[in-house]
Amino acid sequence: MFSIERLYNSACSYAANSIRIQPIFMSIIFDHYKTLKKLDEQEKSRQLKLDDIKPIN
């Protein structure tokens, strides 16, 4: 779980808060957000392709 999020930890660690776990949580949340956005775009693209298919009568 921490392999990709570790990339964002250094950026989040410079936050003004002194709580150490907060940057870790923020980097995990940010990575999950990016993944969800990517999945959403894929789903919209798939939906557009399905809408273009005309049914056979």
N, CA, C and O atoms as a Maestro MAE file, in Angstrom:
{
 s_m_m2io_version
 :::
 2.0.0
}

f_m_ct {
 s_m_title
 :::
 protein
 m_atom[228] {
  # First column is atom index #
  i_m_mmod_type
  r_m_x_coord
  r_m_y_coord
  r_m_z_coord
  i_m_residue_number
  s_m_chain_name
  s_m_pdb_residue_name
  s_m_pdb_atom_name
  i_m_atomic_number
  :::
  1 25 0.825 -1.187 0.000 1 A "MET " " N  " 7
  2 3 0.000 0.000 0.000 1 A "MET " " CA " 6
  3 2 0.875 1.259 0.000 1 A "MET " " C  " 6
  4 15 0.497 2.274 -0.585 1 A "MET " " O  " 8
  5 25 2.015 1.200 0.638 2 A "PHE " " N  " 7
  6 3 2.842 2.390 0.781 2 A "PHE " " CA " 6
  7 2 3.844 2.569 -0.350 2 A "PHE " " C  " 6
  8 15 4.570 3.563 -0.351 2 A "PHE " " O  " 8
  9 25 3.919 1.658 -1.309 3 A "SER " " N  " 7
  10 3 4.956 1.756 -2.329 3 A "SER " " CA " 6
  11 2 4.786 2.984 -3.223 3 A "SER " " C  " 6
  12 15 5.750 3.721 -3.424 3 A "SER " " O  " 8
  13 25 3.614 3.222 -3.753 4 A "ILE " " N  " 7
  14 3 3.390 4.376 -4.622 4 A "ILE " " CA " 6
  15 2 3.207 5.645 -3.804 4 A "ILE " " C  " 6
  16 15 3.690 6.711 -4.187 4 A "ILE " " O  " 8
  17 25 2.522 5.535 -2.699 5 A "GLU " " N  " 7
  18 3 2.251 6.715 -1.881 5 A "GLU " " CA " 6
  19 2 3.520 7.314 -1.302 5 A "GLU " " C  " 6
  20 15 3.541 8.493 -0.949 5 A "GLU " " O  " 8
  21 25 4.563 6.529 -1.201 6 A "ARG " " N  " 7
  22 3 5.835 7.021 -0.677 6 A "ARG " " CA " 6
  23 2 6.373 8.159 -1.541 6 A "ARG " " C  " 6
  24 15 7.103 9.018 -1.047 6 A "ARG " " O  " 8
  25 25 6.023 8.172 -2.810 7 A "LEU " " N  " 7
  26 3 6.453 9.251 -3.698 7 A "LEU " " CA " 6
  27 2 5.891 10.597 -3.262 7 A "LEU " " C  " 6
  28 15 6.542 11.627 -3.439 7 A "LEU " " O  " 8
  29 25 4.699 10.598 -2.697 8 A "TYR " " N  " 7
  30 3 4.052 11.843 -2.298 8 A "TYR " " CA " 6
  31 2 4.386 12.237 -0.856 8 A "TYR " " C  " 6
  32 15 4.131 13.371 -0.449 8 A "TYR " " O  " 8
  33 25 4.950 11.311 -0.088 9 A "ASN " " N  " 7
  34 3 5.247 11.603 1.307 9 A "ASN " " CA " 6
  35 2 6.217 12.760 1.467 9 A "ASN " " C  " 6
  36 15 6.054 13.579 2.371 9 A "ASN " " O  " 8
  37 25 7.222 12.843 0.606 10 A "SER " " N  " 7
  38 3 8.197 13.919 0.755 10 A "SER " " CA " 6
  39 2 7.542 15.272 0.512 10 A "SER " " C  " 6
  40 15 7.866 16.245 1.192 10 A "SER " " O  " 8
  41 25 6.643 15.344 -0.431 11 A "ALA " " N  " 7
  42 3 5.956 16.609 -0.701 11 A "ALA " " CA " 6
  43 2 5.031 16.977 0.454 11 A "ALA " " C  " 6
  44 15 4.933 18.147 0.825 11 A "ALA " " O  " 8
  45 25 4.364 15.996 1.015 12 A "CYS " " N  " 7
  46 3 3.433 16.267 2.111 12 A "CYS " " CA " 6
  47 2 4.145 16.508 3.439 12 A "CYS " " C  " 6
  48 15 3.578 17.120 4.344 12 A "CYS " " O  " 8
  49 25 5.365 16.037 3.558 13 A "SER " " N  " 7
  50 3 6.051 16.167 4.843 13 A "SER " " CA " 6
  51 2 6.436 17.607 5.152 13 A "SER " " C  " 6
  52 15 6.736 17.929 6.302 13 A "SER " " O  " 8
  53 25 6.433 18.472 4.153 14 A "TYR " " N  " 7
  54 3 6.761 19.871 4.375 14 A "TYR " " CA " 6
  55 2 5.545 20.698 4.790 14 A "TYR " " C  " 6
  56 15 5.613 21.926 4.837 14 A "TYR " " O  " 8
  57 25 4.458 20.039 5.083 15 A "ALA " " N  " 7
  58 3 3.262 20.745 5.555 15 A "ALA " " CA " 6
  59 2 3.543 21.358 6.932 15 A "ALA " " C  " 6
  60 15 4.471 20.944 7.628 15 A "ALA " " O  " 8
  61 25 2.748 22.328 7.306 16 A "ALA " " N  " 7
  62 3 2.980 23.060 8.555 16 A "ALA " " CA " 6
  63 2 2.626 22.242 9.791 16 A "ALA " " C  " 6
  64 15 3.031 22.599 10.897 16 A "ALA " " O  " 8
  65 25 1.889 21.165 9.630 17 A "ASN " " N  " 7
  66 3 1.477 20.366 10.786 17 A "ASN " " CA " 6
  67 2 2.629 19.494 11.282 17 A "ASN " " C  " 6
  68 15 3.429 18.991 10.493 17 A "ASN " " O  " 8
  69 25 2.696 19.328 12.574 18 A "SER " " N  " 7
  70 3 3.770 18.519 13.151 18 A "SER " " CA " 6
  71 2 3.362 17.070 13.381 18 A "SER " " C  " 6
  72 15 4.159 16.286 13.895 18 A "SER " " O  " 8
  73 25 2.151 16.698 13.015 19 A "ILE " " N  " 7
  74 3 1.672 15.326 13.187 19 A "ILE " " CA " 6
  75 2 2.263 14.480 12.064 19 A "ILE " " C  " 6
  76 15 2.067 14.791 10.889 19 A "ILE " " O  " 8
  77 25 2.968 13.435 12.404 20 A "ARG " " N  " 7
  78 3 3.702 12.662 11.402 20 A "ARG " " CA " 6
  79 2 2.822 11.779 10.529 20 A "ARG " " C  " 6
  80 15 3.158 11.545 9.368 20 A "ARG " " O  " 8
  81 25 1.726 11.292 11.042 21 A "ILE " " N  " 7
  82 3 0.897 10.366 10.277 21 A "ILE " " CA " 6
  83 2 0.056 11.091 9.221 21 A "ILE " " C  " 6
  84 15 -0.367 10.486 8.237 21 A "ILE " " O  " 8
  85 25 -0.179 12.372 9.428 22 A "GLN " " N  " 7
  86 3 -1.041 13.124 8.510 22 A "GLN " " CA " 6
  87 2 -0.505 13.162 7.072 22 A "GLN " " C  " 6
  88 15 -1.286 12.936 6.148 22 A "GLN " " O  " 8
  89 25 0.783 13.436 6.836 23 A "PRO " " N  " 7
  90 3 1.266 13.401 5.445 23 A "PRO " " CA " 6
  91 2 1.148 12.028 4.799 23 A "PRO " " C  " 6
  92 15 0.937 11.921 3.591 23 A "PRO " " O  " 8
  93 25 1.282 10.985 5.597 24 A "ILE " " N  " 7
  94 3 1.137 9.627 5.057 24 A "ILE " " CA " 6
  95 2 -0.300 9.393 4.610 24 A "ILE " " C  " 6
  96 15 -0.541 8.873 3.521 24 A "ILE " " O  " 8
  97 25 -1.258 9.779 5.458 25 A "PHE " " N  " 7
  98 3 -2.661 9.642 5.076 25 A "PHE " " CA " 6
  99 2 -2.994 10.483 3.852 25 A "PHE " " C  " 6
  100 15 -3.709 10.027 2.959 25 A "PHE " " O  " 8
  101 25 -2.483 11.700 3.806 26 A "MET " " N  " 7
  102 3 -2.768 12.576 2.671 26 A "MET " " CA " 6
  103 2 -2.203 12.006 1.374 26 A "MET " " C  " 6
  104 15 -2.846 12.099 0.328 26 A "MET " " O  " 8
  105 25 -1.024 11.426 1.427 27 A "SER " " N  " 7
  106 3 -0.452 10.859 0.209 27 A "SER " " CA " 6
  107 2 -1.222 9.623 -0.241 27 A "SER " " C  " 6
  108 15 -1.363 9.390 -1.441 27 A "SER " " O  " 8
  109 25 -1.722 8.827 0.705 28 A "ILE " " N  " 7
  110 3 -2.550 7.673 0.336 28 A "ILE " " CA " 6
  111 2 -3.859 8.143 -0.287 28 A "ILE " " C  " 6
  112 15 -4.298 7.602 -1.302 28 A "ILE " " O  " 8
  113 25 -4.475 9.140 0.316 29 A "ILE " " N  " 7
  114 3 -5.731 9.679 -0.212 29 A "ILE " " CA " 6
  115 2 -5.518 10.269 -1.601 29 A "ILE " " C  " 6
  116 15 -6.342 10.066 -2.492 29 A "ILE " " O  " 8
  117 25 -4.425 10.993 -1.792 30 A "PHE " " N  " 7
  118 3 -4.151 11.594 -3.092 30 A "PHE " " CA " 6
  119 2 -3.956 10.524 -4.160 30 A "PHE " " C  " 6
  120 15 -4.461 10.664 -5.274 30 A "PHE " " O  " 8
  121 25 -3.234 9.461 -3.835 31 A "ASP " " N  " 7
  122 3 -3.037 8.393 -4.814 31 A "ASP " " CA " 6
  123 2 -4.351 7.697 -5.141 31 A "ASP " " C  " 6
  124 15 -4.603 7.366 -6.299 31 A "ASP " " O  " 8
  125 25 -5.187 7.473 -4.138 32 A "HIS " " N  " 7
  126 3 -6.497 6.859 -4.393 32 A "HIS " " CA " 6
  127 2 -7.374 7.770 -5.248 32 A "HIS " " C  " 6
  128 15 -8.121 7.296 -6.104 32 A "HIS " " O  " 8
  129 25 -7.280 9.075 -5.014 33 A "TYR " " N  " 7
  130 3 -8.024 10.037 -5.819 33 A "TYR " " CA " 6
  131 2 -7.588 9.958 -7.286 33 A "TYR " " C  " 6
  132 15 -8.424 9.942 -8.189 33 A "TYR " " O  " 8
  133 25 -6.288 9.911 -7.509 34 A "LYS " " N  " 7
  134 3 -5.791 9.811 -8.889 34 A "LYS " " CA " 6
  135 2 -6.258 8.526 -9.559 34 A "LYS " " C  " 6
  136 15 -6.615 8.527 -10.737 34 A "LYS " " O  " 8
  137 25 -6.255 7.430 -8.805 35 A "THR " " N  " 7
  138 3 -6.709 6.152 -9.348 35 A "THR " " CA " 6
  139 2 -8.197 6.198 -9.680 35 A "THR " " C  " 6
  140 15 -8.614 5.702 -10.726 35 A "THR " " O  " 8
  141 25 -8.996 6.788 -8.802 36 A "LEU " " N  " 7
  142 3 -10.433 6.903 -9.060 36 A "LEU " " CA " 6
  143 2 -10.726 7.778 -10.269 36 A "LEU " " C  " 6
  144 15 -11.620 7.468 -11.057 36 A "LEU " " O  " 8
  145 25 -9.981 8.872 -10.424 37 A "LYS " " N  " 7
  146 3 -10.171 9.732 -11.597 37 A "LYS " " CA " 6
  147 2 -9.854 8.968 -12.884 37 A "LYS " " C  " 6
  148 15 -10.562 9.101 -13.881 37 A "LYS " " O  " 8
  149 25 -8.800 8.178 -12.855 38 A "LYS " " N  " 7
  150 3 -8.415 7.391 -14.024 38 A "LYS " " CA " 6
  151 2 -9.490 6.358 -14.359 38 A "LYS " " C  " 6
  152 15 -9.837 6.181 -15.527 38 A "LYS " " O  " 8
  153 25 -10.014 5.681 -13.347 39 A "LEU " " N  " 7
  154 3 -11.077 4.702 -13.559 39 A "LEU " " CA " 6
  155 2 -12.353 5.361 -14.074 39 A "LEU " " C  " 6
  156 15 -13.055 4.799 -14.914 39 A "LEU " " O  " 8
  157 25 -12.645 6.550 -13.567 40 A "ASP " " N  " 7
  158 3 -13.820 7.283 -14.019 40 A "ASP " " CA " 6
  159 2 -13.696 7.654 -15.491 40 A "ASP " " C  " 6
  160 15 -14.661 7.534 -16.246 40 A "ASP " " O  " 8
  161 25 -12.522 8.101 -15.900 41 A "GLU " " N  " 7
  162 3 -12.316 8.439 -17.312 41 A "GLU " " CA " 6
  163 2 -12.439 7.207 -18.194 41 A "GLU " " C  " 6
  164 15 -13.003 7.279 -19.286 41 A "GLU " " O  " 8
  165 25 -11.915 6.073 -17.728 42 A "GLN " " N  " 7
  166 3 -12.035 4.834 -18.497 42 A "GLN " " CA " 6
  167 2 -13.494 4.414 -18.622 42 A "GLN " " C  " 6
  168 15 -13.927 3.973 -19.687 42 A "GLN " " O  " 8
  169 25 -14.242 4.549 -17.552 43 A "GLU " " N  " 7
  170 3 -15.661 4.179 -17.575 43 A "GLU " " CA " 6
  171 2 -16.448 5.090 -18.510 43 A "GLU " " C  " 6
  172 15 -17.311 4.619 -19.249 43 A "GLU " " O  " 8
  173 25 -16.161 6.382 -18.484 44 A "LYS " " N  " 7
  174 3 -16.848 7.306 -19.392 44 A "LYS " " CA " 6
  175 2 -16.514 6.991 -20.835 44 A "LYS " " C  " 6
  176 15 -17.386 7.052 -21.703 44 A "LYS " " O  " 8
  177 25 -15.267 6.656 -21.100 45 A "SER " " N  " 7
  178 3 -14.862 6.292 -22.457 45 A "SER " " CA " 6
  179 2 -15.578 5.018 -22.898 45 A "SER " " C  " 6
  180 15 -16.044 4.928 -24.034 45 A "SER " " O  " 8
  181 25 -15.666 4.053 -22.019 46 A "ARG " " N  " 7
  182 3 -16.353 2.799 -22.335 46 A "ARG " " CA " 6
  183 2 -17.837 3.058 -22.584 46 A "ARG " " C  " 6
  184 15 -18.432 2.461 -23.482 46 A "ARG " " O  " 8
  185 25 -18.431 3.943 -21.794 47 A "GLN " " N  " 7
  186 3 -19.852 4.252 -21.950 47 A "GLN " " CA " 6
  187 2 -20.112 4.940 -23.284 47 A "GLN " " C  " 6
  188 15 -21.117 4.671 -23.941 47 A "GLN " " O  " 8
  189 25 -19.198 5.836 -23.685 48 A "LEU " " N  " 7
  190 3 -19.355 6.496 -24.979 48 A "LEU " " CA " 6
  191 2 -19.267 5.488 -26.119 48 A "LEU " " C  " 6
  192 15 -20.007 5.599 -27.097 48 A "LEU " " O  " 8
  193 25 -18.390 4.527 -26.011 49 A "LYS " " N  " 7
  194 3 -18.274 3.495 -27.039 49 A "LYS " " CA " 6
  195 2 -19.543 2.666 -27.110 49 A "LYS " " C  " 6
  196 15 -19.995 2.307 -28.198 49 A "LYS " " O  " 8
  197 25 -20.121 2.359 -25.954 50 A "LEU " " N  " 7
  198 3 -21.354 1.576 -25.938 50 A "LEU " " CA " 6
  199 2 -22.521 2.366 -26.511 50 A "LEU " " C  " 6
  200 15 -23.414 1.794 -27.136 50 A "LEU " " O  " 8
  201 25 -22.517 3.663 -26.302 51 A "ASP " " N  " 7
  202 3 -23.596 4.496 -26.832 51 A "ASP " " CA " 6
  203 2 -23.530 4.601 -28.353 51 A "ASP " " C  " 6
  204 15 -24.549 4.817 -29.009 51 A "ASP " " O  " 8
  205 25 -22.326 4.448 -28.915 52 A "ASP " " N  " 7
  206 3 -22.149 4.542 -30.359 52 A "ASP " " CA " 6
  207 2 -22.611 3.284 -31.083 52 A "ASP " " C  " 6
  208 15 -22.892 3.324 -32.280 52 A "ASP " " O  " 8
  209 25 -22.690 2.180 -30.372 53 A "ILE " " N  " 7
  210 3 -23.116 0.918 -30.983 53 A "ILE " " CA " 6
  211 2 -24.624 0.962 -31.201 53 A "ILE " " C  " 6
  212 15 -25.396 1.207 -30.274 53 A "ILE " " O  " 8
  213 25 -25.022 0.721 -32.438 54 A "LYS " " N  " 7
  214 3 -26.446 0.731 -32.776 54 A "LYS " " CA " 6
  215 2 -27.008 -0.681 -32.632 54 A "LYS " " C  " 6
  216 15 -26.391 -1.643 -33.090 54 A "LYS " " O  " 8
  217 25 -28.146 -0.810 -32.013 55 A "PRO " " N  " 7
  218 3 -28.744 -2.143 -31.864 55 A "PRO " " CA " 6
  219 2 -29.235 -2.694 -33.200 55 A "PRO " " C  " 6
  220 15 -29.664 -1.942 -34.075 55 A "PRO " " O  " 8
  221 25 -29.168 -3.978 -33.340 56 A "ILE " " N  " 7
  222 3 -29.657 -4.649 -34.559 56 A "ILE " " CA " 6
  223 2 -31.116 -4.996 -34.330 56 A "ILE " " C  " 6
  224 15 -31.457 -5.637 -33.336 56 A "ILE " " O  " 8
  225 25 -31.974 -4.577 -35.242 57 A "ASN " " N  " 7
  226 3 -33.408 -4.850 -35.112 57 A "ASN " " CA " 6
  227 2 -33.817 -6.035 -35.899 57 A "ASN " " C  " 6
  228 15 -34.993 -6.401 -35.898 57 A "ASN " " O  " 8
  :::
 }
 m_bond[227] {
  # First column is bond index #
  i_m_from
  i_m_to
  i_m_order
  :::
  1 1 2 1
  2 2 3 1
  3 3 4 2
  4 3 5 1
  5 5 6 1
  6 6 7 1
  7 7 8 2
  8 7 9 1
  9 9 10 1
  10 10 11 1
  11 11 12 2
  12 11 13 1
  13 13 14 1
  14 14 15 1
  15 15 16 2
  16 15 17 1
  17 17 18 1
  18 18 19 1
  19 19 20 2
  20 19 21 1
  21 21 22 1
  22 22 23 1
  23 23 24 2
  24 23 25 1
  25 25 26 1
  26 26 27 1
  27 27 28 2
  28 27 29 1
  29 29 30 1
  30 30 31 1
  31 31 32 2
  32 31 33 1
  33 33 34 1
  34 34 35 1
  35 35 36 2
  36 35 37 1
  37 37 38 1
  38 38 39 1
  39 39 40 2
  40 39 41 1
  41 41 42 1
  42 42 43 1
  43 43 44 2
  44 43 45 1
  45 45 46 1
  46 46 47 1
  47 47 48 2
  48 47 49 1
  49 49 50 1
  50 50 51 1
  51 51 52 2
  52 51 53 1
  53 53 54 1
  54 54 55 1
  55 55 56 2
  56 55 57 1
  57 57 58 1
  58 58 59 1
  59 59 60 2
  60 59 61 1
  61 61 62 1
  62 62 63 1
  63 63 64 2
  64 63 65 1
  65 65 66 1
  66 66 67 1
  67 67 68 2
  68 67 69 1
  69 69 70 1
  70 70 71 1
  71 71 72 2
  72 71 73 1
  73 73 74 1
  74 74 75 1
  75 75 76 2
  76 75 77 1
  77 77 78 1
  78 78 79 1
  79 79 80 2
  80 79 81 1
  81 81 82 1
  82 82 83 1
  83 83 84 2
  84 83 85 1
  85 85 86 1
  86 86 87 1
  87 87 88 2
  88 87 89 1
  89 89 90 1
  90 90 91 1
  91 91 92 2
  92 91 93 1
  93 93 94 1
  94 94 95 1
  95 95 96 2
  96 95 97 1
  97 97 98 1
  98 98 99 1
  99 99 100 2
  100 99 101 1
  101 101 102 1
  102 102 103 1
  103 103 104 2
  104 103 105 1
  105 105 106 1
  106 106 107 1
  107 107 108 2
  108 107 109 1
  109 109 110 1
  110 110 111 1
  111 111 112 2
  112 111 113 1
  113 113 114 1
  114 114 115 1
  115 115 116 2
  116 115 117 1
  117 117 118 1
  118 118 119 1
  119 119 120 2
  120 119 121 1
  121 121 122 1
  122 122 123 1
  123 123 124 2
  124 123 125 1
  125 125 126 1
  126 126 127 1
  127 127 128 2
  128 127 129 1
  129 129 130 1
  130 130 131 1
  131 131 132 2
  132 131 133 1
  133 133 134 1
  134 134 135 1
  135 135 136 2
  136 135 137 1
  137 137 138 1
  138 138 139 1
  139 139 140 2
  140 139 141 1
  141 141 142 1
  142 142 143 1
  143 143 144 2
  144 143 145 1
  145 145 146 1
  146 146 147 1
  147 147 148 2
  148 147 149 1
  149 149 150 1
  150 150 151 1
  151 151 152 2
  152 151 153 1
  153 153 154 1
  154 154 155 1
  155 155 156 2
  156 155 157 1
  157 157 158 1
  158 158 159 1
  159 159 160 2
  160 159 161 1
  161 161 162 1
  162 162 163 1
  163 163 164 2
  164 163 165 1
  165 165 166 1
  166 166 167 1
  167 167 168 2
  168 167 169 1
  169 169 170 1
  170 170 171 1
  171 171 172 2
  172 171 173 1
  173 173 174 1
  174 174 175 1
  175 175 176 2
  176 175 177 1
  177 177 178 1
  178 178 179 1
  179 179 180 2
  180 179 181 1
  181 181 182 1
  182 182 183 1
  183 183 184 2
  184 183 185 1
  185 185 186 1
  186 186 187 1
  187 187 188 2
  188 187 189 1
  189 189 190 1
  190 190 191 1
  191 191 192 2
  192 191 193 1
  193 193 194 1
  194 194 195 1
  195 195 196 2
  196 195 197 1
  197 197 198 1
  198 198 199 1
  199 199 200 2
  200 199 201 1
  201 201 202 1
  202 202 203 1
  203 203 204 2
  204 203 205 1
  205 205 206 1
  206 206 207 1
  207 207 208 2
  208 207 209 1
  209 209 210 1
  210 210 211 1
  211 211 212 2
  212 211 213 1
  213 213 214 1
  214 214 215 1
  215 215 216 2
  216 215 217 1
  217 217 218 1
  218 218 219 1
  219 219 220 2
  220 219 221 1
  221 221 222 1
  222 222 223 1
  223 223 224 2
  224 223 225 1
  225 225 226 1
  226 226 227 1
  227 227 228 2
  :::
 }
}
